[in-house]
Amino acid sequence: MTQKFSFALNGRDGKARTGIISTPRGEIRTPAFMPVGTAATVKAMLPENVRATGADILLGNTYHLMLRPTAERIDRLGGLHRFMNWDRPILTDSGGFQVMSLAALRKLTEKGVTFKSHIDGSRHEVTPERSMEIQKLLGSDIVMCFDECPALPASEEDVAKSMRLSMRWAARSRDAFGDRPGHALFGIQQGGVTQDLRAESAEALREIGFDGYAVGGLAVGEGQEAMFGVLDYAPDMLPEDKPRYLMGVGKPDDIVGAVARGIDMMDCVLPSRSGRTGQAFTRFGVVNIKNARHQDDPRPLDADCTCPACRNYSRAYLHHVYRSQEIIASMLLTWHNLHYYQELMQGMRDAIADGRFDAFQAAFHDRRKDGDIAPL
């Protein structure tokens, strides 16, 4: 078993890349999509079923886990992998984004952030050092630097100030992380949608030196066009020989566009959250199973899909259990969505390796243009 964290690029097609991230807990095939297990569970899924969809790695959430059940408790119980019965790699985010979006009465200083828990109002302080300590207690394989994520739109002055604070925190995160063989620390590029600020951030991160690099501060409301505008240059500013991770993305067409621009890793709550709200992602686009058109339809969601929802159940059944608020609706639709996402990743990995990524991309968009199959 390898004791080191490493990344090998095996193929490219244009800017799109395919490779393998090796960790002591197993290999991660890139481009990789990481299902989100916010509170030590991918909602409505058993871990072995998440694995069966093709997922090599999960994401856990530092903010949620530090508040409940606490990182100290998880550590006493043998670490996050044992706690949630997932023996493969786990990436934990730093908690910065959730502090921005969920915490009440947060106060930001050079030292870190103090905030009130959205659960019970208790007061907490997270600094780069504390974030590294929490993630170490959790035992995650890939640790993210603690950063400040400004909500867009923001003035360029505010984005610059925030980015420079994040870069100082990145250096402190690196120092606090120390030397942990087999575990990786990723730096997070910030700078909003401003190219000069992105370049300044990338240079600061390269100087500190990380095992991988994330493009942060996107998919926070700026829209796909602006996001792709940044991705046209941001990944190229990061080291070639390290994984590049786009945080919090996204819809299937966001993912394909990101991979086309040189991104290796992504995560998003979308496939699982959409499954719980009656939305299924298919090769033809999004299907709203709650719509009345499905109530008498004996066909599967997608005739070519091999997930249990498509193999064993009709649209009419899925419509019925969703309308009846049965738990199986969340289970089947989430499984289908995660299966679809992983199939999309495998399709891209194969296409990049074979030098036909452009054709893959064209076919992907082409199929979605016509929308769902016609109603009966």
LUMKE-102897 format. One record per atom (N, C-alpha, C): x, z negated, y. Coordinates in steps of 0.2 Angstrom, whole numbers, plus 5000, padded with zeros to 4 digits. Each point is the difference from the previous one (the first is absolute). Layout:
BEGIN
XZY;...
***
This chain:
BEGIN
500450004994;499650005006;500450005006;499950055005;500450005006;499949945004;500549975003;500049945004;500050025007;500150065002;500050035007;499450035002;500050005007;499450055003;500450065002;499750064998;500350065002;499550055001;500250065003;499650055001;500450074999;499750044996;500350074998;499550055002;500250055004;499650065002;500150054994;499550024997;500050054995;499850075002;499750015005;499850075002;499750005007;500150065003;499650015007;499750065000;499550015004;499750065002;499850005007;500450035005;499949995007;500249935001;499649975004;500249935001;499749954995;499650024996;499749964994;500549984995;500049944998;500549984995;499749964994;500350014995;499849964994;500649964997;499949944997;500649964998;499749944996;500549964999;499949944996;500349945004;499649955001;500249935002;500149964994;500649974999;500149964994;500049935002;499749964996;500049925002;500049974993;500249935000;500049974993;499450004997;499450015004;499449994996;499750074999;500450055000;499750074998;500250055006;499850064998;500150065005;499450025003;500150025007;499550025004;500150085001;499550044998;500150075001;499850025007;500450035004;499850025007;499850085000;499650025005;499649965004;499549954996;500049945003;499649944996;499449985005;499449994997;499549975003;499949934997;500049955005;500049934998;499349975001;499649994995;499349965001;500149945003;499649975004;500049945003;499749944997;500449954998;499749944997;500149955005;499650005005;500049955006;500149934998;499549974996;500049934998;500249994993;500550044998;500350004993;499550034995;499650055002;499650034996;499850075003;500050054997;499750075002;499249994999;499749995005;499249984999;499750054995;499649974996;499650034994;500450034995;500649984999;500450034995;500449954996;500150014994;500549964996;500750035001;500549965000;500750035001;500250064995;499849994994;500250054995;499650065001;499450005003;499750065002;500350045006;500249965005;500450035005;500650034998;500349974995;500650044997;499850064996;499450004997;499850064996;499850065005;499949985006;499950065005;500650045002;500649964998;500650045002;500449965005;499849945002;500449975006;500649964997;500550015003;500749974998;500149945004;499749995006;500149945004;499449985004;499949945001;499549975004;500249975007;499650005005;500149965006;499749935000;500349955002;499749945001;500149985007;499549955003;500049995007;500249935002;500650005003;500349945002;499549955004;499750035005;499549965004;499549964996;499650044996;499549974996;500249954995;500650024997;500249964994;500349935003;500350005006;500349945003;499549955002;499450035002;499449965002;499649974994;500050054995;499649984994;500250044994;500349974994;500049934999;500749975002;500450035004;500649985003;500650034996;500550025003;500650024997;500349954995;500049945003;500349944996;499649994993;499450005000;499650004994;500250054995;500050065003;500150064996;500749994996;500549985004;500749994998;500049954994;499649945001;500049954995;499750034994;499550055000;499750024995;500450064996;500650015003;500450054996;500150075004;499750005006;500150065004;499450055000;500050055005;499450045000;499950044994;500550034997;499950044994;499749974995;500249944998;499749964995;499349985002;499949985006;499449975003;499450054999;500250075002;499550055000;500050044993;500549994996;500050044994;500250075001;500550015004;500350075001;500749995000;500350044994;500749994999;500450055003;499750045004;500450065003;500249985007;500350055004;500249985007;499449985004;500249965005;499549985005;500450015007;499750035005;500250005007;499549955004;500349965004;499649955004;500250035007;499450005004;500150025007;500249935004;500250005006;500349955003;499449955003;499450025001;499549965003;499950025007;500450045003;500050015007;499450045002;499850054996;499450045002;499349955000;500049964995;499449964999;500049945005;500549985002;500149955006;499750045006;500150065001;499850045006;499250014999;499850014994;499350035000;499549944998;500249954997;499649954997;500049935003;500649985002;500149935002;499749995007;499749945000;499749985007;500549975004;500050005007;500449965004;500750014999;500350064999;500750004998;500450005006;500649975000;500549995005;500750034998;500250055004;500650034998;500649985004;500649984997;500649985004;500550044997;500649995003;500650034996;500149974993;499949945000;500149974993;499550034995;499450015001;499550024995;499350005003;499549994995;499350005002;499749944997;499649965005;499649954998;499350025000;499649984995;499350035000;499649954996;499350015001;499549964996;499850044994;499949974995;499850044994;499350025001;499850064997;499350035001;499649974995;500349964995;499649974995;499749935002;500549965002;499849935002;500249975007;500350055003;500249985007;500749965000;500349994994;500649965000;500650045004;500449965003;500650035004;500650024996;500350055001;500650034996;500550035005;500650004998;500550035003;500450054995;500050065002;500450054996;500650025004;500650004998;500650025003;500350054995;500550045002;500350044995;500349964994;500349945002;500349964995;499449984995;499449985003;499549974995;499750064996;499950065003;499850054996;500450024994;500750005001;500450014995;500049944994;499949945003;499949944995;499350014996;499550025003;499450014997;500050064995;500350055002;500150064995;500449984994;500549965001;500549984995;499649954995;499649965003;499649954996;499550054995;499750055003;499650044996;500450044995;500650015001;500450044995;499950075000;499850035006;499950075000;500750044999;499950064998;500650044999;500250045006;499650025004;500150035007;499749965005;500449985004;499949955006;500050045006;499549995005;500050035006;500249965006;500450025004;500249975006;499449975004;500049955004;499549975004;500050045006;499550035002;500050045006;499349995004;500050025007;499550005004;499750075000;499350004999;499750075000;499550005006;500150035005;499650015006;499450044998;499449985002;499450044999;500050065005;499950064997;500050065005;499350015002;499850035006;500550025005;500349945003;500750015002;500349955004;500550045005;500249975005;500450035005;500750014997;500450055002;500650024997;500549935001;499949975006;500449945002;499949954994;499349994999;499849954995;500350014993;500050074998;500250024994;500849994999;500350025006;500849995000;500149934999;499749955004;500149934999;499949974993;499550024997;499849984994;500550034994;500250065001;500550034995;500649965001;500349995006;500649965000;500049934997;499449975001;499949944997;500050004993;499750054997;500050024993;500750014997;500450035004;500750024998;500449935000;499949965005;500449934999;499749964994;499450014999;499749964994;500350034994;500150075000;500250034994;500749984998;500549995005;500649974999;500049934997;499549965003;499949934997;499750004993;499650054999;499750004993;500650024995;500450055002;500650024996;500449934998;500249975006;500449944999;499749944995;499350005001;499749954996;499950024993;499950064999;499950034993;500649994996;500650005003;500649994996;500250054995;500349974995;500250054994;499649984994;499550054998;499649984995;500050064995;500550014995;500050064996;499450014996;499850065000;499450024996;499450005005;500049975006;499550005005;500250045006;499550045003;500250045006;499749985006;500350015006;499749995006;499950065004;499450025002;499950065004;499949985008;500450045004;499950005007;499450045002;499749985006;499450045002;500150035007;500050075000;500150035007;499350005004;500149985006;499450005005;500250045006;499550005005;500150055005;499450045002;499449984997;499450045001;500150074999;499750045005;500150075000;500550035004;500549965002;500550035005;500750014996;500250065000;500650024996;500649965002;500149995007;500649975002;500049934997;499549965000;499949934998;500150004992;499750054997;500150014992;500850014999;500350045004;500750014998;500449945002;499849965005;500449945001;499949954995;499449994997;499849964995;500450024993;500050064999;500350024994;500849995000;500350015006;500749985001;500149934999;499649965002;500149925000;499949984992;499650034997;499949984993;500650034995;500250065002;500650034996;500649955001;500149985006;500549955001;500049944997;499449974999;499949944996;500150014993;499750064997;500150024993;499549974996;499650044997;499449984995;500050044994;499649984995;500050034993;499550065000;499549995006;499550065001;499849995007;499650055002;499850005007;499350025000;499649965004;499350025001;499850035007;499650045000;499750035007;499449955001;500049965005;499549955001;499650025007;499549975001;499650015006;499750065001;499850034994;499650065000;499349984996;499650055000;499349994996;499749935003;500149995007;499749955003;499550025005;499750064999;499550035005;500250055004;500650034999;500250055004;499850074998;499750014994;499750064998;500650044996;499750054996;500550034995;500550055004;499750035005;500550055004;500649965003;499849955003;500649965003;500449974995;499849984994;500449974995;500450054997;499750064998;500550064998;500550025005;499850005006;500550015006;500649964999;499949934999;500649954999;500350024993;499650014995;500450014994;500450074999;499850045005;500450075001;500849985001;500149945003;500749985002;500249944997;499649954999;500249934999;500449994993;499750034995;500449994993;500750035001;500150055003;500650035001;500649965003;499749955004;500449955004;500349954995;499749994994;500249954995;500550034995;500449954997;500550024995;499750054994;500350054999;499850054995;500049974993;500449954998;500149984994;499649934998;499649985005;499649944999;499250025000;499649964996;499350025000;499749995007;499550045002;499650005006;499349984999;499849955003;499349984998;499650005007;499450034999;499550015005;499549944999;499949955004;499649954999;499350015002;499549984995;499350005002;499750074999;500350054997;499750075000;499850014992;499550034999;499450025004;499550044996;499750055004;499650044997;500450064996;499750034995;500450054996;500350055004;499750035005;500350055004;500649975005;499949935002;500649975003;500649994995;499849994994;500649994995;500450064999;499650064999;500350064998;500450025007;499749995006;500450025006;500649965001;500049934998;500649965001;500550024995;499850014994;500550024995;500450075002;499650045003;500250075002;500649995006;499949945003;500549985006;500549954997;500149994994;500649964998;499949934998;499349984999;499949934998;500049994993;500249944997;500149994993;499549954997;499849965005;499549944997;499549995005;499449984998;499449995004;499649944997;499649975004;499549954997;499450015004;499449984998;499450005004;499449964996;499649975003;499449964997;499550064999;500050065002;499550045000;499750024993;500450014995;499750024994;499549944997;500349945001;499649944997;499449995005;500149995006;499549995005;499450054999;500250065000;499550055000;499650004994;500449984994;499650004994;499549945000;500149955004;499549955001;499450015004;500150065004;499550025005;499750064998;500150024994;499650064997;500350075002;500750005002;500350065001;500550024994;500050064998;500450024995;500450065002;500750005000;500450055001;500150054995;499950065001;500050054995;500450065002;500250054996;500450065002;499650045005;499349995001;499650035004;499949965007;500349955000;499949965006;499649934998;499749975005;499749934999;499350014998;499849974995;499350004997;499749935002;499450005003;499649945002;499549994994;500249954995;499549994995;499449975001;499949975006;499449975003;499550055001;500250065002;499550055002;499550024994;499450015003;499450014995;500150074996;500450045002;500150074996;500349984993;500349944999;500349994994;499649974995;499449985002;499649954995;499750034994;500050075000;499850034993;500550054997;500649995003;500650044998;500449984994;499950034994;500349984994;500850015000;500250045005;500750024999;500549955002;500650004998;500549955003;500250015007;500349955003;500350015007;500550065000;500450014995;500550055000;500150024993;499850064998;500050024993;500750004997;500550015004;500750014998;500449935000;499649955002;500449935001;499949974993;500549964998;500049974994;500049925000;499849985006;499949925001;499349984997;499949944998;499449984997;499450015003;500050005007;499450015004;499750074998;500550055000;499850074999;499950024993;500449974996;500050014992;499349984997;499849945003;499449974996;499449995004;500050015006;499449995004;499850065005;499450005001;499750055005;500049985007;499950055004;499949985007;499349965001;499550024996;499449965000;500149934999;500449984995;500149934998;500449975005;500550035003;500549975005;499549995007;499650055001;499549995006;499649944999;499749994993;499649954999;500349935000;500649994997;500349945000;500349985007;500250055004;500249985007;499449985004;499450035000;499449995003;499749934998;500249984994;499749944997;500549945001;500650025004;500549955001;500349974994;500150044995;500349974994;500750005000;500449954998;500750005000;500350064997;499750034995;500450054996;500150065005;499550015005;500150055005;500750005003;500249945003;500649995003;500650014995;499949984994;500550014995;500150074998;499550044999;500150074998;500250045006;499849995006;500150055005;500849985003;500249944999;500749985002;500450034995;499949994994;500450034994;500150085002;499450035001;500050075001;500550025006;499949965006;500450025006;500749994998;500249944997;500749994999;500350054995;499650024995;500250064996;500150065004;499650025004;500050065004;500750005004;500149945003;500650005005;500650014996;500049964994;500750014996;500050074997;499550034998;500050074998;500350055006;499849985006;500250045006;500849995000;500249944999;500749995001;500450034995;499850004993;500350044995;500050075001;499550035003;499950075001;500650025005;500149955005;500550025006;500749994997;500149954995;500649994997;500250064996;499650034996;500150064996;500150065005;499650015005;500050055004;500750015004;500249945002;500749995004;500650024995;499949974994;500550024995;500150074998;499450035000;500050074998;500050055006;500149975006;500150055006;499450035002;499449974999;499450045002;499549955004;500349965004;499749955004;499550045005;500250055003;499650045005;499450024997;500050034994;499550024996;499549954998;500349944998;499649944998;499649985006;500350005006;499749985006;499450045002;500150075000;499550055001;499449994996;500149994993;499549994995;499649945002;500449955001;499649935002;499550015006;500350035005;499550015006;499450054998;500250054997;499550054998;499449974996;500249964995;499549974996;499549965004;500349975005;499649955004;499550035005;500250065001;499650045006;499350014998;499950014993;499350024998;499649944999;500349945000;499649934999;499849994993;499649964999;499749974994;499750064996;499950004993;499650044997;499350005002;499650065000;499450015002;499549954997;499549975003;499549964997;499650044995;499749964995;499650044995;499350025003;
***
